[in-house]
Amino acid sequence: MGEKNYSSRRIIRDTLPVLGAVFIAIASVVYILCRSWSNKLYAEKWKDYADCGI
C-alpha cells in the first residue's frame, strides 16, 4: 500500500510541471488573440478620423 501511494505522488509530481506549462501556453494564446481582437476594434473605431489631422 505504501508503494502505491508513492507511485501516485510521483505521477502527480511528474505531471504538475507539464500541466503548468500547458496552462501557461493556453493562457498566452488566449491573451494574444484577445489583444489582437481589441486592437482591431480600436483601429476600426478610429479609421474614419485618419484624414482629419488628429
C-alpha positions, -999 to 999 in steps of 0.1 A, spaced: 0 0 0 29 24 7 43 17 -27 11 26 -44 9 59 -25 45 66 -36 35 59 -72 6 82 -71 27 110 -56 53 105 -83 27 107 -110 14 140 -95 49 154 -91 58 145 -127 27 158 -144 22 190 -124 50 209 -143 36 197 -176 1 208 -167 15 242 -156 34 246 -189 3 237 -209 -18 262 -189 7 290 -195 8 282 -232 -30 283 -235 -33 315 -214 -6 331 -237 -25 322 -268 -58 335 -254 -41 367 -244 -26 373 -278 -60 366 -295 -78 390 -272 -52 417 -276 -53 415 -314 -91 415 -314 -91 446 -292 -65 463 -314 -86 455 -345 -117 470 -329 -98 501 -319 -85 506 -354 -120 502 -369 -133 528 -344 -108 554 -354 -102 547 -391 -127 574 -401 -107 601 -383 -74 592 -400 -77 621 -425 -88 648 -401 -54 655 -387 -58 645 -351 
